C-alpha cells in the first residue's frame, strides 16, 4: 500500500515534467530505461542504495533523508500507516521507487560545514524550497549517461532547463567527477553522476518575488493573492459517504496565483455593486521557457510608487449607479470600504504593468522588418532603440517630453531562469501613464440620459461624418476633426440644446486609450467644430455646397472658375455669423451630499465660441475631482452642456447648434 501511494504521488509530480523533458539527441530508448552496458544487465540496487553506500555522498544522502516530498507548496506527501502513525515521504523514498531518474549528486566537499547544516535546518523550516531549490534541481527523469560530446538541455524535476555538457563533463557548469565509480553509475531505477559542486539554482521571476526574501512588500502582496484549490484527479478516493458523495483518503491541492496570468473581476452575481478590476500581469512569469523582463521594486521602490499613486486613488463612500439611473431611478453603490478599495487599487496598479516579454517588443530599426531583440542586448541598452515598450497587459509606453522610457529600467538586472529582474529602488512609470489625460471621442454612446433629473438630454443629437481628405483645403486651414466625425447637438424648436456626456476615455490614439477620471486636478477642454463643417459634409463636396448656396446649376459650375481662394473668403465671412454660447458643468461624486452627485460650477458663466476654426476651448480650469473613478463599475462623472444664445442673439447670427469633436480632461499633475 505504501509503495502504491508513493508511486501515485511521484507520478502526479512527474507526469508534466515527463511530457516536457528535453532528451539528449544521442540517447537511445535503452539508454533512457535500462542500466548502462546492456539492456540485459541485472542491476538490483536502487539509486538510493548506491548513494547511501558511497562514502563521498554522505552529506547529500543525509539531506535527502531529511528532505520531505511536497505535492505542492503547502502539502507534504504523507499517509497514516496501519499502526496509526503519520508517514511522510522523503527524497530517500523517491530514489527507492520504480521511477527511472538520473541524479547529479554533489560530493561532500561541495558543501562547507555551515552550508551542509543550513540545508538540514531548512529541511525542517523551509522544506518546500529545499525540494525546489536543491533536491529536484539535481534530479531529472529518465537515464542521461555521460557519453559523447553533445550539449543537452535537461529539464530537471523542478521544471528548470539545465545544461548537461557531455564533452566538457559539466552539469550546469559544475564539473562532474569522471573518475571510475563516480559517474555513469548504473542502478535498477536510474543513473548516478557525482558533482564536484552544487548545481546553481536560478529562480524564475515568480519564485524570485515569492521566495528570495529580497522584496518583502512585493512578496507580501504576491502571497496574498495565492489561491489553493482541490484537485480531484490526483486525490485518492475512499468510500462514499451515506449520501453517496465521494470522500477522499488523501486530498491533493494545487496552488495558483491571481497576479501571474489573470485579468479578472471578483466573482459576483450582483454587477451593480462597486467592483474593482483585478488586473494581473497577464503573463506566465512562472514559466521556464519564456523571455521576460520584469521590474521588481524593492521596499524603497514599492513605497515610492505608493506615494506617487496614493492621492489619485481616493474613493467616495457612495457613488451614483449610472446604469440604474438610466431607467429613471437613483441608486447608490456603497457595498465596500473606501479605504480598503484604495489600498487594493494602489497595490494592484503598482504591480500590474511590470512585465515585458522580449519577443513582443518592436523590432530594432523597424517594427515589422527590423532586428528582433535578444535578452542580452536589451539589458545592455535598457531597450533604448525600441520605438516603444509594450508590456504584457497591453500598455504602450513611449518617450515623452517629460519622461524617457528607458528610465523604467534604472534598476540592477538579475538573471533569472526565464529572463531578467530589474531590482529597483524606484518605480519610474510616467504620470501620463498612471494619472493620464482622459480623451473622450464624443458619440451617441457617450451621451448620458436620466429621465428624472433636471440635467437631462434635450433636443436632438447625432454623429456627423466629415471627410478630412475630401475637404483637404478646409482642414489644412481650419483644422481636422478626429476620426472623420463629430457630434451635433441640435435644438428642439426654439429650445436651446442640452446634453450630458460621460467622461470616460475612448480614444485609441491617447497615451492611455481607456483612461478613467481619478482623484486629482484637470483642465476640462472641449474641441469644438464650426457648424459650417456640418453644411459642407451634408453637401458632400465644394461643388455641391456652392451650387446649393447660390442656386447655381451644377452643370454650369465648371465654367464659373470658382477657385479655392474664393471659397476660403466665403468661409471667413460666414464664420463671423455662426458664433455660439453655452455653459459647461461637471457632475461628480461628493460625499457631502450623501452620495448624490453635485455640479460644478453651481452658477456657470456662458462661454462664447467664435466658430472660425476647429478649436480647443478650456471650459473649466484647474478643477479637482475629490474622488477617483478608476476601477469603479457603473459610475462616472459627466459634463453637462447647455446652449445659451438668446433669441435676440440668434437674430444677430448666433446659432443654437453645438458641434463637439472631443472632450479632453488634461491632467495637471506632470512629471518633474
N, C-alpha and C positions, 0 to 999 in steps of 0.2 A: 504493500500500500504506500509506504513512504517513497519507494523508488518511483511508483506511478505518479505520485504527486510531484516529485522533483522533475520528472521528465515533462509533465504538463506545464509547470512553471517555466522551465527552461525553454520549452517550445514556444510558449507565449512570448517570452522575452526575445527570442532569436529569430522568429519566423520572418519578421520585417527586415531584419538585417540580412538574412539569408537571401531574400529576393533581391536586395540591393548590392550584395557583396560583389566587389570587383575582383575577378580571379586572375592569377598570373597567366600571361598569354602562352607560356610553355608548359603549364601544368596539365597533366592528363587526368582523366577521370579517376584512375587508380591512385594517382598522387594525392588526390583530394580525400579519398576514403580509406586507402589501405596503408599499412605500415610500409616504410621505405624498404627497398630491395626487391620485394616480390609481393604480388597480391596473395600469395600462399603463405607468407611469413606468419608464424604463430607467435604473436606477442600478447601476453596476458596482463601485463602491468598497465594500470591506468596512468594518465598524466599526473594525477595526484601522487600515486606511488613513486613515480620517477622523481618528482620534485621533492617529496618528503625524504627520499633516500639519498639525495645529493647534498653533501656537506657544504657545498658552496652556495646553497639556496635556502639556508635555514631561516634567514630573516624574511625572505619572500614567503616561504611556507607559513611562518608564524603569522604574518599579516593576512594571508588567505584564510587561515583557520579562524581568525577573529572578524573578518570582513563578512557581514551579512549580505545575503542576496535580497535586493529590493525589487518588488514588482513595479513600484512607482515611487515617487518622492516621499510619500508618507506611509507606505505599506510594505512591510517585510514579508517574504515568503515563509510562512510558518504554519504548523498544524498541531493539533493535540493528539499525542500518540495513545496507544492502548492503555497506558498507565495513568493517563490524565495530564501528562507533562506537555507543556508547550515547546515544540521543537522549531528552531529557526535554522534555515539553511544557510550555510556559509559557502565561500568560494572553494573550499576544500571539497564540499559535496558536489559542486558544479563540475569539478575536474575529475570526479569519480563516475560521472553519469555517462550515458551512451552517446551524448552529442559529440561529434567529431570537431575538434578545435586545434588551433595552433597557439602555443604560448611562447611569448618572448619574456623570459624570466630574468629580472635584474639579479646579479650575483650579490653576495654580502657586501663586497667592497663598494657597490654602487650607492650605499647609504652611509651617511655618518651615523654615529650612535644617536644623536639628537633627532635626526630625520627618521630613523627607524622607530624610535619611541613615539614620535609625533604621529606617524601613521597608525601605530597601535592605539594610541589615545583617541584618535579621530574615529577609529572603528566603533568606539562606544558613544562618541558625542556627535559625530557627523558622518554616519555610516553611508548614507546615500551618495555623498560626494566622494567617499573612499571608493565606492563601487565605480562611479562615473569617471573620476579623475585618475584612478590608479589601476584597479583590478581589470576593468573592461578596456582600459587603454593598452593593455598588454595581451589581450586575447582576441582572436579572430576565428570565425567559423571556417571549417574545412582544414585540410592539410596544406601548408605552404612550405615546401622544402627549400633549403638553401642550395640551389643548383642553377647553373647557367650564369648569365650576366645581365639578365633583364632588370629593369627598374619597374616594379609593380606598385600600383596603388592598392593598398589593403584597407577595406572597411572593417575596422575593429568593432567590438561588440557595443561600444558606446556610440556608434554611428560616425566616428571620426574617420577621415580618409588619411591614412598614414603611409609613408613611403618606405618600401622594402627594396633596397638597392642590393641586389644579389651580387653584382660584380664587385661592389665595394664592401660587401658583407656588413651592411648597416641597416638598422631599423629606426626610421625617423631620425637619421643622422647619428644614432648611437651605435658604437661598434659591437658586433656580435663576436663572442668568444669562439673562435673557429678551431680550437684545439679538439682533439679526439675526445669524444664523450661529453662535449659541451654544446654541440649543435647537431641538428638533424637527428635528434634522439627519438626513436620510434616508441610509441605507446599504443595500446589497443584502441584508444579513443582520440588519437591525435599525434602531434609533433611538438617537440620542445627545442627551443633555442635559448642559450644563455646570453644575456646582455651585460656589457661592462658598465652600463649606466641605466638610469630610469628614463624611459621614453617620455619626452616632453609632452605635456597636456596643454592644448590650446582651447580656451573657452570659445564657444560661438557667442554671438552678440547677446543672445537671450541669457545664456549662462553667465556671461560676464556681469551683466546688470544684477542678476539674481543672486550669484554666489561668490563673486570676487571680494566683496566687502569694501570695494573702493568707492562705492556710490550709495551711501546709506539712505538718503532721502528718495532717490530714484528707486532703489531696491525696495523700500517700504511700500511705495505706491505700486510697484510691479507685483509684489506679493499679494497686495490687497485685491488684485484682480484675478488671482488664481481661482479656477473652478475645478472641483473634483466631482466626477460622475461615475456611476456604477456601470461596469462593462460586462454585460451578461455573457457574451460569447466566451470569455476566458474564466468565468466563475464556475465553481464546482457545485452542481445542483444536487440537493438532497431530496428527501421525501417531501411530497406536497403537504400543505397544512390541511386542517379539517375541511376547509372550503375549496380545496383543490388548487390553491395558489402555490407556485413553486417556492421552495425555500432553498437556501444555499449553505452548504457545509463551509465553503470558503468563498468570499466575495472579492472580486477584483475591481479595482477602481483605476480610472485614468485621470490625468490632470491636464487641463489646458489653461491658457492664459488669454483673457479677453483683449489684452492690448496688442498681442502679437500679430494677429491676422484678421481682426474683426472691424467692421463698421456696423454698428447695431444700435437699436433703441432698446431701453429696458422693456421687458415683456409686460404688456398691459393690454387689456381689452377696452380700457377707457381712454380713448385717444384725445379726449377733450381736456384731460389733465395736463398740467405742466410736466413735460418730459425733456430731458436734455439728451442731445445726440452724443452717444458714446463712440467717438471716432478713434479707432486704434491705428497701428502703423499700416495696416493692410499689407503686411509683409511677413513672410515666414522667416523671421530672424533667428529661429531655432533650426533652420535647415542647414545642412552641412555642404550643400552643393550650390550655394549662391554666392554672389559677388556684391556684398553690401558695404556701404559707407554709413556709419551711424554716429551722430553727435551724442555723446554721453555726458551730460552735465554732472560735475561734482556737486557737493553740497553748496559750494560757493556759487556755481553756475545755476543750480536749481533756485537758490534764494534770489539771485539776480533776476532770473526770469519771473519769479513770483512777484517781486517788487514792480517789475515792468507792467505786469498784467493786472495787478490787483484792482487798480482804480477803474478798469474797463469792464469788470465783472461784478458790478454791484446790482443786486436784484431787488425788485419790489416785493412786498408781501402779497400783493394781488395784482393780477393782470386781467384786463378785459378779454373775454373769449370772443375774438372777432369772427370765428366760424359760426358760433351760435348767434352772434349779433346779426348776421346776415338774414336770419329768419325772423327778426323783429324782437328779439329778447336780449337782455343784457345779463350775461353770466360772468362769473369770475373764476380765474384759475388760482387756486391757493393751496393745493394739496402737496405742499413741500415746505421746507425750511430754507429761507433765503440764504442764510449763512452757509449751510451745507451745500447748496447748489453752487454758490460762489466758489467754495473750496474745490468742489468736484470739477467745475468748469475750468478753473485756472490750471489745476494739475493735469487734467486731460489734455489741455491745449499746450502745455509745456512739452509733453512727450509725443503727441500725435505727429508732428511734422519732421521728426528727427532722422528718418531713414531714407536713404537714396540707394537705388540699385544701379550699379555702374553701367549695366547693359542698356538702361533706359535713358541715359543722358545723351543729349545731341552730339553727334559726331564732331570731331575736331576738324575745322576747316569747311564744314558744310553739313547741315543736319541730315541730309539724305545720302550724300556721296562721300563724306569725309572719312577720316580715320577713327575707328572705334577706340574708346578709352580702354586702358588697362588699369588695374588697381594701382600698380606701382607708379605709373605716370600721373594718375590723378592725385596720389598722395604727394608726389614730388612738387606739383604745381598748384595744389589746392583747387584744381579744376579751373584755373584762370582762363583757359582757352574755350571753355564752354560758353555758348551763346546765352544759355540759361541753365538752371538746375531744375529737374523735375523729381519731386520726392514721391514716395510710394503712396501717398494719399492723393496724388494728382495735383498738388500745388506747384505752380510755375513761379520760380524765384529768379528775377532779373536784377541786374545792377540798376541803381537809381542815382540821381544827383546827390541824394543824401546818404547813400549806402552802397558799399562794394560787396557783391555777393560772396567773394572769397573769404570775407571775414567770418562766414559761417564756420570755417574750418581752421580757426585760430588755435585749436587745442593740440595736444600731443597725440599723434596717431599710434595706436597699439594694434599689433597684428592679432587677429582672431582666426578661428578655423574657417569662417565664412566671410571674411572681409576685414575691415579696419574699424576700430572705435576711435573717434576723436574725443579724447578726455579733456574737457574744457571747464575752466572756471567762469565761462561766460555763456550767454545764450544770445547769439548775435543775429536773430531774425529782425528784419526792419519793422518799424512801426507801421509802415504801409501794409505789411502783412498781418500783424496781429491787431491793429486797430485801423482798418483800411477805410478809404473813401467808399461811400455807398452810391453806386451808379444805377439809376432806375430808368430803363428804357420804357417810356410810358406807352401803354396799350390798354385795350379793354379789360384784360385780365388783372391789371393793376388798379382798376377803379374799385373803390370800396363803397358799398351801398348799405345803408342801415335805415330801415323804414321808420323806426320810432325815434329817431334822433333829429334834432334841429339842424345838424350839419349833414344833410343827406344830398345825394346827387340830384341835380335839377337840370332840365334842358335835355339836349341830345349830345351824344358823343360817338366818335368813330375814328378808326385808324385810317389815315390817308396816305397813299403811296406818293412818292416823289422821286423820280429817276434822276439822280445826281449827274449821270453821264449824259442823258438826253438833253439836259439843261446845263451843260458844262459852262457856258458863258455866264450863267446866273450864279452857279455855285462857286466859280472861281472868284467872282466879285463880291457876292453876298453871303457865301457860306454854304457848306453841305449840311444835310440832315443825316442823322445816324440811321444806318440800316435801310436807307431809302424810304423812310416813312416817318410820320409824326402823328400826334393825336390831336384831334379837333374837338374842342368843347364849343357847342353852339347854343344859342339862347332858345328858349321856348316862347315863341311870340316876341313880346317886348320885355320878357323877364330875363335878366342877366343870367348867364350860365353859372353853375356852381358844381364843383366836383371834388371828390376826396380820393386821394391816391395813396396806395400802400407804399411805404418806404422800405422796400426790400430789394436788394441788389439783384440784377438780372442781365447785366451787360457783359458779354463774353470777353470784350477787349479790356475790361477793367483789371487792375492788378489782382484783385480778388473778386471774381465774377459774381458770386452769390453772397456778397457781404451783407451782414445784418448790422443794424444800429446798435452801438454799445454805449454804456455809460461814459460820458465824455463830451467834449466840445466839438461842434461842427458849424461851418457856414452852410446855409441852405441856399442852393442856387438852382435857378430854372434856366434851361436852354430853350429859348422861345424862337418861333419861326414866323416870318411875316405872313399875313393872311393871303397875300397875292401868290405865295407858293401854292396854295390850295387852288387858286384860279388857274395857274399855269398847269398844274397837274390834271385838273379837270379837262383842260383843252387838249393836253397831250403833246403839243408842240408849239413853237413860236408862231408858226403859220396859222394854226387853228385859233390860237389865242388872239392874234392881231385881227384876223378876219371877223371873229365873233365880236370883238370890242368895237371895231369901226365899221361893221356891216359891209365888209369887203367880200366880193365874190372870190372864193378860193382859187378859181382858175385864173383870176387876174392878178393874184398876189405876186407871182414871179416877175411880172412886168413892172412892178412898182419900185423895185430896187430898195426895198426896206433892209437896212443893214443893222448890225448888232448895236452900233452906237446909238441909233435912233431908239431902239428898244430899251437900252440902258437909261436914256434920258426919260423915257416914258415911265420906267420902273421908279426912278428917282422921284418923279412927280407924284405918282400915286402913293408912294410910301409915306409922303407927308400928310396924306389924308386918311391913313389907316392906323392911327395910334390906338392904344388900348390902356385900360386901367383895371386893376384888380387888387384884391387883398390876399395875403397868404398867412396861414396859421398852422402850426404844428400841433397835432393832437397826440398826447403821450401819457404814459403811466405816471401816477403821482400818489404816493401813499397817503398824503394829507387829505385826499378826497375819498378815503375808504375804498380804494380800488377803482374808482371811476376815473377815466381819462379826462385830462384837462387840456385847455387850449392856450397856446402862447403865440403872439401876444393877445391879451384879452381884448384890447381895443386897437386892432391893426390899422395902420395908415395905408392909404391907397398907393400903389406902385404904378408908375407910368412906363409903358414900353413904346418906343417910338417906331418900331416895325420897319426900320430901314435895312435890317440885315438879320441873319441868324445870330442871336446874341445871348450871352450868358449874363443873367441878371441875379445879383445876390438879393434874395428876398428877406432872409433872416440872418443876422450876423452874430457869430460867437454865441450860439445857443448851446447850453449844456443839458444833455439828457441825463437826468439823475439816475436812471436805471437802464440796464442792458437788456437787449432782446436777443442776444446771441444764444442759440440753442433753445430758445423758447418757441414752443409749437403753438400755433393758432392765435398768436398775438403779435402785434407790430404797431409802430407809430404810423400816422398818416399825415399827409399835407392837404389842407383844405384851401381850395382856390375859389374865390367869388369875384365874378366880374363886377366892375363898379362905374362904368361910364353912365352919366345921367342922360336923360332924354335930350336935354339941350346940347350936351357934348356929342351925342350921336348925330344930331342935326348938323353939327360943325365938322363931321368927318370921322369921329371916333367910331370904332366898331366894337361889337359885343363879343365876337368870337375870340377864343383863346387857343392858339396853336402851340402845343408843347412838344418838344423833341425829347428832352431828358430832364431828369432831376438829379442833381449831384449834391450829396452831403459830403462836403470836404472836411476831412479830419484836421483839426487844428493842432493835434499833437504830432510832432515830426521828430525824426532823428536829429540828434545834435552832432 
